[in-house]
Amino acid sequence: MHRVCRFAGSLALVGLVLSLGTIFGAHAAPTAASAMVKTTPAQMLVNGRGMTLYVYAPDPKGKSVCYGECAQYWPPMIVGAGTKVPKTMSGMQGTFGVTVRKDGKRQLTYDGAPLYTFVKDTKAGAMTGQGLDVAGGYWWVVVVPTSS
């Protein structure tokens, strides 16, 4: 079976939790911070070459608005002709699908959001596009909760 994607190592939110714990710890009992913020097992979604996959906030569910120069910098994750996309993957929450682009190519989606890579990510696992605001829309790394 052709694998459409695979996962990079687990992402930890330790820095965020430590920062929030320090902020909340100054104003509240330590137990309050630990009750407010927790980590959960999650993984970053990457393509078959290990390159980070992103979503673009302005995309409506099931449709890409990234074309032209946008798509040159943020190449869509194209699903090859004849490739069957599994709806789900073992051990992971969420669903996969495809959307058809204006040129007729099929783009992979996760929970309805079209997926892209970023040309400035030059090595597997790089996330240089995380949080970039391009033309009024943010790009986000896809973090996928794992099933427990």
URQUITA-V301182 format. One line per field, one symbol per residue. phi: phi as a letter, one per 30 degrees, with the letter a starting at -180 (. if undefined). Layout:
phi->???
This chain:
phi->.dddbbcddeccceedddddddddddcbdeddddddbbcbdabddbddcidecbccedddeibcccbidedddbddddcdeidccddbbeibdjbcabbcdedidccdbbhicdcbcbdddcbeidbddeidcchibccbddccdcdc
